[in-house]
Amino acid sequence: MKIRAIKTPRLVAWGWAVALTLHVGLLAGPAAAQSSSPTPTDLSCSLPTNCVSSVGGSDLEALRFEGTPEQALAALERTLAGLPEARLVNRDAAGLEVVFTTFLGFRDEVLFRVDTQKQRIDFRSRSLMGLYDFGKNRSRMKDFAARFEAQRQAK
């Protein structure tokens, strides 16, 4: 019996096709329903398979800060400066809107909203394409929270 080897380029091309199909999913499906920008208090996820948030009973905690909202935003921007895949899209007095682009070209939106009274920064991270993120948003925000806290402690 002769076993035929699968050529690496063919296998790689097939893998890319599967990954793109799974990530893109149904572009006009439920992910499209999340396209409107949330108000500062609406950082919940309408599709939990491609979104994580620090509000709504999530296991991800909001980021803590000391000082003024402007100092909190500056701390966020310092942390983002160490992440080349992050691009600041919008900044206002209430928070930041950032787009992360993966090495495959997929874009994820992260919204940060400063809560002055509670001295916390709530966030939502969601994929802009597809129905599933394969845990990317969760891992990114855990890493970001660790970097933010380390940067805060080093101060």
C-alpha positions in Angstrom: 0.0 0.0 0.0 1.4 3.3 -1.1 0.7 6.3 1.1 0.5 9.6 -0.7 2.0 12.5 1.2 0.0 15.7 1.3 2.0 18.6 0.0 2.6 21.4 2.5 1.4 24.3 0.3 -1.9 22.5 -0.4 -2.4 21.8 3.3 -1.5 25.4 4.2 -4.0 26.7 1.6 -6.7 24.4 2.9 -6.0 25.6 6.5 -6.2 29.2 5.5 -9.5 28.6 3.7 -11.0 26.9 6.7 -9.8 29.6 9.1 -11.2 32.4 6.9 -14.5 30.6 6.5 -14.9 30.1 10.2 -13.8 33.6 11.2 -15.7 35.4 8.6 -18.8 33.3 9.0 -22.0 35.0 7.9 -21.0 38.7 7.6 -24.6 39.8 7.4 -25.5 37.6 10.3 -25.7 38.5 14.0 -22.3 40.2 14.0 -23.8 42.9 11.8 -26.4 43.7 14.5 -23.5 44.9 16.7 -22.4 47.6 14.3 -23.8 50.6 16.1 -21.6 52.4 18.5 -22.6 51.9 22.1 -23.3 54.6 24.5 -20.8 54.9 27.4 -22.9 52.7 29.6 -23.7 50.1 26.9 -20.6 47.9 26.7 -22.5 44.6 26.8 -22.0 41.9 24.2 -25.0 40.9 22.0 -23.0 38.0 20.6 -20.8 36.3 23.2 -19.0 34.1 20.8 -17.1 37.0 19.3 -17.1 39.5 22.1 -16.0 40.0 25.7 -16.8 42.8 28.2 -16.0 43.9 31.7 -19.7 44.5 32.3 -22.6 42.2 32.6 -21.3 39.5 34.8 -18.1 38.7 32.9 -15.1 37.1 34.6 -13.0 40.0 33.1 -12.7 42.8 35.6 -12.7 46.5 34.7 -9.3 48.3 34.8 -8.6 50.3 38.0 -7.1 53.8 38.0 -6.2 56.6 40.3 -6.4 60.2 39.5 -8.4 62.1 36.9 -10.1 60.7 33.9 -7.5 62.4 31.7 -4.8 60.6 33.6 -6.7 57.3 33.1 -6.9 58.0 29.3 -3.2 58.8 29.2 -2.4 55.5 31.0 -4.5 53.6 28.4 -2.6 55.4 25.6 0.8 54.5 27.1 -0.2 50.9 27.4 -1.6 50.9 23.8 1.7 52.4 22.6 3.4 49.1 23.3 1.0 47.2 21.0 1.8 47.8 17.4 -1.4 46.0 16.2 -3.5 48.7 18.0 -4.7 51.9 16.2 -6.5 54.7 18.1 -9.6 55.5 16.1 -11.4 58.0 18.5 -10.7 59.7 21.7 -13.1 61.7 23.7 -13.5 62.7 27.4 -15.4 59.5 28.2 -13.0 57.0 26.6 -11.2 55.5 23.7 -12.1 53.5 20.6 -9.3 51.3 19.3 -9.0 48.9 16.4 -6.7 45.9 16.7 -5.6 44.2 13.5 -4.4 40.6 13.7 -1.6 39.3 11.5 -4.2 37.7 9.3 -5.9 41.1 8.8 -9.0 40.5 11.0 -10.1 43.6 12.9 -11.4 43.8 16.4 -12.9 46.9 18.1 -12.1 47.7 21.7 -14.0 50.4 23.5 -12.8 51.8 26.8 -15.1 53.9 28.9 -13.9 55.8 32.1 -16.2 55.7 35.1 -14.9 58.6 37.2 -17.1 57.9 40.2 -16.0 54.2 40.6 -12.4 54.9 39.5 -12.6 52.2 36.8 -12.3 51.7 33.1 -14.9 49.4 31.6 -14.2 47.9 28.2 -15.7 45.8 25.4 -13.7 43.9 22.8 -15.5 42.4 19.8 -14.6 41.1 16.4 -15.8 43.2 13.5 -16.1 40.2 11.2 -17.4 36.8 11.8 -19.4 34.9 14.5 -16.5 33.4 16.4 -13.2 34.9 17.7 -11.7 31.6 19.0 -10.8 33.3 22.3 -8.7 36.1 20.8 -10.7 39.0 22.4 -10.5 37.4 25.8 -6.8 36.6 25.6 -6.1 40.1 24.3 -8.0 41.8 27.1 -6.3 39.7 29.8 -2.9 40.6 28.3 -3.9 44.2 28.1 -5.1 44.3 31.7 -1.8 42.8 32.9 0.2 45.3 30.9 -2.0 48.2 32.1 -1.6 47.1 35.8 2.2 46.6 35.4 2.5 50.1 33.8 0.4 51.5 36.7 2.4 49.8 39.4 5.7 51.0 37.8 4.6 54.5 38.2 
